[in-house]
Amino acid sequence: DTGVSQNPRHKITKRGQNVTFRCDPISEHNRLYWYRQTLGQGPEFLTYFQNEAQLEKSRLLSDRFSAERPKGSFSTLEIQRTEQGDSAMYLCASSFPPGQSYGYTFGSGTRLTVV
Amino acid sequence: AQTVTQSQPEMSVQEAETVTLSCTYDTSESDYYLFWYKQPPSRQMILVIRQEAYKQQNATENRFSVNFQKAAKSFSLKISDSQLGDAAMYFCAYRSINAGGTSYGKLTFGQGTILTVHP
């Protein structure tokens, strides 16, 4: 297992365009998290899945954001009608359920720049 | 809701010296985990050290140790014998272990401290 993989690493898009990011978690992990990190700040929680079920969404996740995890494997995060304020690093992490393990494994992130 | 505060935006240390990064947090829960994560430039976040709140003994991992003061809600990271490879952004993070809590399973991060190591 090569860890948590995120693609693409970088994405530059024009304002108003739609973008989609992909996260491939560690295969044994049934929890998958999305975080957003702006420059010089700590990551902020966006949403998480347990298997294919999306259990919680942050208020940061506007209607333009949607996340899926079909079949409980990889996940996608789509941003529609991108705005300059969406420019950030989008981090994915996976883990076992909290009762089983404390540990998260993070991916390297997708850096989005909206111009 | 839990909050985590890192009041030192930047810190610097000479190679081989010791540096302490500060973190305070606010919670009404009695059981939780606290973590320090390291994020090198353009690289993924990795776990440095963790502390379970129910353990009084401070966690230690090689050159990294913590000073956990539960009553004061303080959780500082000490890096001994600093190395050039320790240069990174360091984040303090909180994770609830209360299944009924709003932070269950999620990490709440501080703002981060950029650590520079001078040769």
Contacts between the chains, C-beta under 8 A, distances in Angstrom:
chain1	res1	chain2	res2	distance
A	3	B	44	7.9
A	4	B	44	7.8
A	31	B	105	6.5
A	33	B	106	7.1
A	33	B	107	7.8
A	35	B	107	7.9
A	40	B	9	7.9
A	40	B	111	7.8
A	40	B	112	7.1
A	41	B	111	5.9
A	41	B	112	6.9
A	42	B	4	7.6
A	42	B	6	7.9
A	42	B	91	5.3
A	42	B	93	7.8
A	42	B	109	3.3
A	42	B	110	5.4
A	42	B	111	5.2
A	42	B	112	5.2
A	43	B	45	7.8
A	43	B	91	7.6
A	43	B	107	7.5
A	43	B	109	5.2
A	44	B	109	7.5
A	45	B	106	5.0
A	45	B	107	7.2
A	45	B	108	7.4
A	48	B	105	6.8
A	48	B	106	6.7
A	56	B	106	7.6
A	91	B	45	7.2
A	93	B	107	8.0
A	95	B	105	7.5
A	97	B	105	7.3
A	98	B	95	7.3
A	98	B	96	8.0
A	98	B	97	6.2
A	98	B	99	7.7
A	98	B	104	6.1
A	98	B	105	4.4
A	99	B	97	7.9
A	99	B	99	7.4
A	102	B	33	5.3
A	102	B	35	7.9
A	102	B	50	6.0
A	102	B	95	6.9
A	103	B	47	6.6
A	104	B	47	7.3
A	104	B	107	6.6
A	106	B	44	5.0
A	106	B	45	4.3
A	106	B	46	7.5
A	107	B	44	6.2
A	108	B	42	8.0
A	108	B	43	6.7
A	108	B	44	4.4
A	109	B	44	7.1
